[in-house]
Amino acid sequence: MAKFEMNQITGVIAAMITPFDEHENVDVARTQALVDFLLERGVDGLYLTGSTGEGFLMNADERKLVVETVVQRVAGRIPVIVHVGDIGTRKSIELARHAYEAGADAVSSVPPFYWHFSENDIYQYYKDISESTPLPMVIYNVPLAGLMGADLLLRLAELPNVKGLKFTGKDHDQMSMLKAQLGPDFMVYSGCDEMAFSGLSVGADGIIGSFYNVMPETFHKIYHYAKEGNMAAATRLQHIATEIILEAIKLEMLPLLHHMVTWQGTDAGYSRKPFVSATPEQEEAFKEKCRAIAAKYQAQPDEVRFLSYI
């Protein structure tokens, strides 16, 4: 059963990558090792089988295996949110019920995609999933699945089990407005890594992102500097992180994230096709760009530990 209430799910939450082996199978041992790595690096929560976790490249049984493996390994030490989004409501409900039975603390979902669903279709999708378990639901607003407007988000927030919003749009004025209207008990998470400080500065309760797999301590410092009002320190670290991210997304980001963890001593396996890894030459060029960023900002090892391994 769930160990955390929704208002306890704050801070730096890693949208966890899913380690696959050389044959593209979910790798349980590597997944367990990655959980240990993230716990040791101090993440405040995990967000599973979302975009970063390549959830849409897995079947239901594989997604369930990832959830069971992670929840068991975490053993109640930090909150776990499970992304259950899929193209069909029935499929998402199956995943939501499994997440509840496995001991997750919340579920989340992108809106249904591919077909041009109406706002009423989307509303009913979230209503059905949120009523299928006692777990709190986190709405996921992300450009990849089609951003939902403020009116629909506010309507969804009225559903009894909808308790949070992962906002990955870059229009933080809208996110700030939504947080103000929804109040302190409705949790809002900023989902754009390169705008983490911006999100926190306009009222986000936490941050959920991909690069928290590889630089969690950097975003911890950004989070705490933002909460303390230390704008200069938070801005400097955000600049470092953002420049690294902008170099990373010039390559295939998801395979690179796996390698960035592996470079730090924990084998994070591989992405699944059709994602293709960068060549060794491209990776070395990326590392050189990161070294230049570190020198430019005189980044210290405790600020961006990743840089110490390249």
VMD Tcl script that draws the C-alpha trace (Angstrom):
set ca {
  {0.00 0.00 0.00}
  {1.00 3.63 -0.47}
  {3.39 5.09 2.10}
  {3.14 8.79 1.28}
  {0.37 11.37 1.07}
  {0.26 13.59 -2.00}
  {1.46 16.67 -0.11}
  {4.58 14.72 0.94}
  {5.65 14.23 -2.68}
  {7.88 17.26 -3.20}
  {11.46 18.11 -4.08}
  {13.54 16.57 -6.86}
  {11.75 13.62 -8.50}
  {13.63 11.66 -11.15}
  {11.67 10.58 -14.21}
  {13.52 7.28 -14.10}
  {15.06 5.75 -17.19}
  {14.32 2.05 -17.77}
  {17.44 -0.10 -18.19}
  {17.18 -2.62 -21.01}
  {19.79 -5.29 -21.66}
  {21.72 -5.91 -24.87}
  {18.71 -7.79 -26.29}
  {16.20 -5.03 -25.37}
  {14.69 -6.94 -22.45}
  {13.86 -5.14 -19.19}
  {16.94 -5.72 -17.04}
  {15.85 -6.30 -13.45}
  {19.36 -6.32 -11.95}
  {20.32 -3.08 -13.68}
  {17.01 -1.53 -12.63}
  {17.69 -2.42 -9.00}
  {21.21 -0.96 -9.27}
  {19.82 2.24 -10.78}
  {17.36 2.60 -7.89}
  {20.26 2.22 -5.45}
  {22.25 4.84 -7.38}
  {19.38 7.34 -7.28}
  {18.69 6.72 -3.61}
  {22.36 7.23 -2.79}
  {22.32 10.48 -4.78}
  {19.39 11.72 -2.73}
  {16.44 11.98 -5.10}
  {13.18 12.77 -3.30}
  {10.97 10.55 -5.45}
  {10.71 8.49 -8.63}
  {8.38 8.80 -11.63}
  {8.20 5.49 -13.53}
  {7.39 4.34 -17.08}
  {6.79 7.80 -18.47}
  {8.37 9.32 -21.57}
  {11.88 9.11 -20.12}
  {11.19 5.57 -18.94}
  {10.21 4.57 -22.51}
  {6.83 3.39 -21.23}
  {5.24 3.47 -24.67}
  {7.90 1.10 -26.01}
  {6.90 -1.58 -23.49}
  {3.93 -3.89 -23.23}
  {1.79 -4.00 -20.09}
  {3.66 -6.92 -18.52}
  {7.00 -5.17 -18.96}
  {5.68 -1.96 -17.45}
  {4.33 -3.93 -14.50}
  {7.71 -5.64 -14.05}
  {9.46 -2.27 -13.87}
  {6.96 -1.01 -11.29}
  {7.23 -4.12 -9.12}
  {11.03 -4.09 -9.27}
  {11.33 -0.42 -8.34}
  {8.67 -0.36 -5.61}
  {10.22 -3.42 -3.95}
  {13.70 -1.94 -4.13}
  {12.63 1.46 -2.83}
  {10.87 -0.25 0.09}
  {8.97 2.85 1.15}
  {12.00 5.12 1.47}
  {10.81 7.70 -1.07}
  {7.54 8.21 -2.97}
  {6.91 6.43 -6.26}
  {4.59 7.81 -8.94}
  {3.66 5.45 -11.77}
  {2.81 6.77 -15.21}
  {-0.08 4.62 -16.50}
  {-0.90 6.54 -19.66}
  {-1.80 4.65 -22.80}
  {-3.95 5.18 -25.86}
  {-6.92 3.36 -24.36}
  {-8.70 3.88 -21.05}
  {-9.05 0.17 -20.36}
  {-5.29 -0.34 -20.75}
  {-4.52 2.57 -18.43}
  {-6.96 1.34 -15.78}
  {-5.25 -2.05 -15.79}
  {-1.89 -0.36 -15.19}
  {-3.34 1.94 -12.51}
  {-4.82 -0.97 -10.58}
  {-1.54 -2.81 -10.79}
  {0.34 0.25 -9.50}
  {-2.02 0.42 -6.53}
  {-1.59 -3.27 -5.76}
  {2.19 -2.99 -6.14}
  {2.38 -0.22 -3.52}
  {2.84 2.95 -5.57}
  {2.00 6.27 -3.96}
  {0.32 7.95 -6.94}
  {-0.47 7.44 -10.60}
  {-0.09 9.81 -13.51}
  {-1.01 9.93 -17.17}
  {-0.64 11.89 -20.35}
  {-3.94 12.56 -22.12}
  {-5.02 10.00 -24.75}
  {-3.23 10.70 -28.03}
  {-2.95 9.87 -31.76}
  {-6.63 10.40 -32.55}
  {-7.88 13.94 -32.05}
  {-9.84 13.35 -28.86}
  {-12.30 16.00 -27.72}
  {-12.02 17.73 -24.37}
  {-14.93 15.63 -23.12}
  {-13.12 12.46 -24.23}
  {-10.03 13.55 -22.32}
  {-12.05 14.51 -19.26}
  {-13.79 11.12 -19.21}
  {-10.43 9.35 -19.66}
  {-9.02 10.96 -16.53}
  {-12.27 10.52 -14.62}
  {-12.37 6.78 -15.34}
  {-8.73 6.21 -14.40}
  {-8.85 8.38 -11.29}
  {-11.92 6.49 -10.04}
  {-10.35 3.06 -10.67}
  {-8.10 3.13 -7.56}
  {-7.83 5.08 -4.29}
  {-4.48 6.53 -5.39}
  {-4.11 10.24 -6.14}
  {-3.82 11.10 -9.83}
  {-1.28 13.52 -11.31}
  {-2.36 15.00 -14.65}
  {0.55 15.16 -17.10}
  {0.52 18.16 -19.45}
  {3.27 17.62 -22.03}
  {3.76 18.81 -25.63}
  {4.53 15.27 -26.88}
  {0.93 14.22 -26.17}
  {-0.69 17.59 -26.87}
  {-0.92 20.36 -24.31}
  {-4.28 20.81 -22.58}
  {-5.64 24.31 -22.00}
  {-6.10 25.95 -18.62}
  {-9.88 25.55 -18.67}
  {-9.66 21.79 -19.14}
  {-6.94 21.46 -16.50}
  {-9.06 23.36 -13.98}
  {-12.03 21.16 -14.81}
  {-9.94 18.02 -14.32}
  {-8.66 19.34 -11.00}
  {-12.22 19.21 -9.68}
  {-12.24 15.40 -9.93}
  {-12.01 14.00 -6.38}
  {-8.86 11.89 -6.88}
  {-6.99 14.34 -9.10}
  {-4.46 15.86 -6.71}
  {-1.61 17.08 -8.86}
  {-0.33 18.38 -12.19}
  {2.95 17.71 -13.93}
  {3.36 20.79 -16.10}
  {5.96 20.35 -18.85}
  {4.94 23.37 -20.91}
  {7.24 26.38 -20.93}
  {4.54 29.00 -20.35}
  {5.19 29.29 -16.64}
  {2.84 32.22 -16.32}
  {0.04 29.70 -16.90}
  {1.53 27.26 -14.41}
  {1.78 30.01 -11.83}
  {-1.84 31.00 -12.43}
  {-2.99 27.39 -12.10}
  {-1.11 26.95 -8.82}
  {-2.62 30.14 -7.44}
  {-6.14 29.08 -8.43}
  {-5.82 25.47 -7.28}
  {-4.33 26.33 -3.90}
  {-1.65 24.92 -1.60}
  {-3.15 21.42 -1.31}
  {-3.06 20.78 -5.06}
  {0.48 19.78 -6.02}
  {2.05 21.30 -9.12}
  {5.31 19.92 -10.53}
  {7.50 21.69 -13.07}
  {8.51 19.19 -15.75}
  {10.94 21.14 -17.94}
  {14.47 20.42 -16.69}
  {16.07 23.46 -18.29}
  {13.45 25.65 -16.57}
  {13.46 24.05 -13.12}
  {14.39 27.25 -11.33}
  {11.78 29.19 -13.27}
  {9.11 26.67 -12.28}
  {10.10 26.74 -8.63}
  {10.22 30.53 -8.59}
  {6.59 30.77 -9.71}
  {5.26 28.32 -7.14}
  {5.93 24.72 -8.23}
  {5.91 22.26 -5.31}
  {8.55 20.06 -6.91}
  {10.33 19.22 -10.12}
  {10.07 16.02 -12.16}
  {12.58 15.45 -14.93}
  {14.88 13.31 -17.03}
  {18.25 14.79 -16.13}
  {17.66 14.16 -12.43}
  {18.87 10.64 -13.26}
  {22.34 12.04 -13.89}
  {22.61 15.37 -12.00}
  {20.27 15.07 -9.00}
  {22.56 16.96 -6.62}
  {22.63 19.94 -9.00}
  {18.86 20.18 -9.00}
  {18.71 19.62 -5.24}
  {20.82 22.72 -4.84}
  {18.66 24.63 -7.32}
  {15.55 23.51 -5.42}
  {16.89 24.62 -2.04}
  {18.37 27.87 -3.34}
  {15.00 28.66 -4.92}
  {13.16 27.96 -1.68}
  {15.67 30.15 0.22}
  {15.36 32.98 -2.31}
  {19.03 32.79 -3.34}
  {18.45 33.78 -6.94}
  {22.10 34.25 -7.94}
  {23.19 30.79 -6.76}
  {20.14 29.06 -8.27}
  {20.54 30.88 -11.58}
  {24.24 29.95 -11.89}
  {23.54 26.25 -11.37}
  {20.56 26.36 -13.70}
  {22.80 27.85 -16.40}
  {25.30 24.99 -15.96}
  {22.57 22.34 -16.09}
  {20.82 23.96 -19.03}
  {23.98 24.20 -21.12}
  {24.69 20.50 -20.50}
  {21.08 19.62 -21.39}
  {21.19 21.66 -24.61}
  {24.32 19.78 -25.67}
  {22.73 16.44 -24.75}
  {19.58 16.97 -26.79}
  {21.67 17.49 -29.93}
  {22.17 13.71 -29.73}
  {19.62 10.96 -29.02}
  {18.83 12.08 -25.49}
  {17.43 8.87 -23.99}
  {20.30 6.53 -24.94}
  {22.72 9.26 -23.82}
  {21.06 9.43 -20.38}
  {21.73 5.72 -19.92}
  {25.38 6.24 -20.81}
  {25.70 9.32 -18.59}
  {24.66 7.18 -15.61}
  {26.95 4.32 -16.68}
  {29.91 6.73 -16.88}
  {29.32 7.38 -13.17}
  {29.87 3.74 -12.20}
  {26.34 2.27 -12.32}
  {25.51 0.27 -15.42}
  {22.18 1.69 -16.64}
  {21.92 -0.57 -19.66}
  {20.45 0.60 -22.94}
  {17.46 2.24 -24.56}
  {15.09 0.26 -26.78}
  {14.87 0.62 -30.55}
  {14.13 2.69 -32.51}
  {16.36 4.89 -30.31}
  {19.97 4.67 -31.48}
  {23.00 5.43 -29.32}
  {25.53 8.09 -30.25}
  {28.84 6.96 -31.67}
  {31.92 6.92 -29.39}
  {33.18 9.97 -31.29}
  {29.93 11.86 -30.67}
  {30.00 10.93 -26.99}
  {33.59 12.13 -26.64}
  {32.66 15.42 -28.31}
  {29.75 15.75 -25.86}
  {32.09 15.11 -22.92}
  {34.47 17.78 -24.21}
  {31.60 20.28 -24.40}
  {30.67 19.40 -20.80}
  {34.26 19.94 -19.67}
  {34.21 23.36 -21.30}
  {30.96 24.21 -19.50}
  {32.50 23.13 -16.19}
  {35.52 25.35 -16.79}
  {33.38 28.30 -17.89}
  {31.42 28.30 -14.63}
  {34.18 26.87 -12.41}
  {31.74 24.12 -11.42}
  {32.67 22.29 -8.24}
  {32.42 18.48 -7.85}
  {29.68 18.74 -5.21}
  {27.64 20.92 -7.57}
  {27.68 18.64 -10.63}
  {29.13 15.25 -9.70}
  {28.57 13.97 -13.23}
  {31.39 16.21 -14.46}
  {33.88 14.42 -12.19}
  {33.45 11.19 -14.17}
  {34.18 12.49 -17.67}
}
mol new
graphics top color blue
foreach p $ca { graphics top sphere $p radius 0.5 }
foreach p [lrange $ca 0 end-1] q [lrange $ca 1 end] { graphics top cylinder $p $q radius 0.2 }
display resetview
